[in-house]
Amino acid sequence: MTILKTSVLGIEFENPFLLASAPPTAKIESIDKAFSLGWGGAVLKTITPDDLEMIEASTRYASWRSGAKVCGFENIEMLSHLTIQEWLDGIKYLKQKYPTKVQIASIMAPVVKEEWQKMVKTFNHSGADAFELNFSCPHGMPEKGIGMAIGTHADLSAEITKWVKEVAEIPVFVKLSPNVTNIVEIAKAVEDAGADGLAAINTVQSLMGIDLESFEPLPKVNGKSTFGGYSGMAVKPIGLRCVAQLRQHSKLPILGMGGISTWSDAAEYMTVGADVVQVCTEVMINGYGVIKSMTKGLGDYLIGKGFNSPAELRDKAIANLAEHKNLYKKQQVYPDIDADKCVRCGKCVMICDESEYSALSLENGKIEVNRDKCIGCSLCSHVCPMSAISMKK
């Protein structure tokens, strides 16, 4: 769909959906398949110097489910196992076969200027369209003094960005971590250091759970575990917040990601500042084929809104974000009960009584609202099992 075409830093995207740097981009043949199905591009699984040791744990995934649905996903996966030469050959092959597909080389190296610059010089003319600097992997790499160990320090992030920009001949995006007190501070540091764009977010450091029979944390690795990276639909609110904060303080292009599982998730990211989006966990759960519904859904939405490209959707919601002190507080809304949907279970009454101001009651088979007590919080509408409550002026 031509309506999905967009341009970022002179890079032409046939659609704004990229595979994120992760297991779905670990193999050349896998990226080949993804491109054939319609993905606009891929961020290659993070490439490191060949002598940087990568030994995986087994198992290395854990999930949080609601019924059959995977809502949250944790991984302790390491970085790419391909050699630099294998990536060079692979990028060249993919660019020749799919000249319109975007390839972004995600790179990571020890905190040594020569190491970073050597990586950049190696891939400058590889066929990659841009670099993504991985300063944000939350597991495995921080113990080596890299990954999130870099991205949680503004000065170190800025220094490495400068090293890269000294020799980079293609655009440089810096991938930021949500595991910081102030993501804007890190973004400002790398922007001042010359970064061409930002990418957010990487996974959220997490502990998925504990087996209460054996007291082993998850995922289990011979009875032990470690803190991992949390992804999936559950992290979308965190990713949206981070991208919105970046847009409020920067005009740099943003590659947005974190919990995107549908076209509408992608559209939301664009309204708060993302130029294009990256998808990972949804693909790991449901396969590359999800791109079909994503491109069709976003294309139909743009047409319906009268937009000509994803760029016209960007930043549409930013003006509607304000500090709490500036929110309008002279208006109150009240619960409106749909009698046809309401089953008189009384849950809203119980919750309002126990957690808010006892403004609801069940009288003569009908939910009544005491407006003198109601504060318009909307909690009742969220707990109603039948979605029978809406909030109205």
Secondary structure, 3 states (H helix, E strand, C coil): CHHHCEEECCEEECCCEEECCCHHHCCHHHHHHHHHHCCCEEECCCECCCCCCCCCCCCCEEEEEECCEEEEEEECCCCCCCCHHHHHHHHHHHHHHCCCCEEEEEECCCCCHHHHHHHHHHHCCCCCCEEEEECCCCCCCHHHCCCHHHHCCHHHHHHHHHHHHHHCCCCEEEECCCCCCCHHHHHHHHHHCCCCEEEECCCEEECCEEECCCCEEECCECCECCCEEEECHHHHHHHHHHHHHHHHHCCCCEEEECCCCCHHHHHHHHHCCCCEEEECHHHHHHCHHHHHHHHHHHHHHHHHHCCCCHHHCCCCCHHHCCCHHHCCCCCCCEEEECCCCCCCCCHHHHHHHHHCCCCEEEECCEEEECCCCCCCCCHHHHHCCCCCEEEEC
